[in-house]
């Protein structure tokens, strides 16, 4: 039986990406989500963009 699309994506993601856990104070997630929505980004995309900008990679 062949691999499902989800299995293939999961295998690629494990090879290409690393996870970082982020904790924020209660209420902050909603503020972050609202700002990401304003910018038409996911929370992950928003945070990654901020980090890359800070590191001078953007």
ABEGO torsion letter per residue (X at the ends): XBBBAAAAAAAAAAAABBBBBBBBBBGAAAAAAAAAAAAGBBAAAAAAAAAAAAAGAX
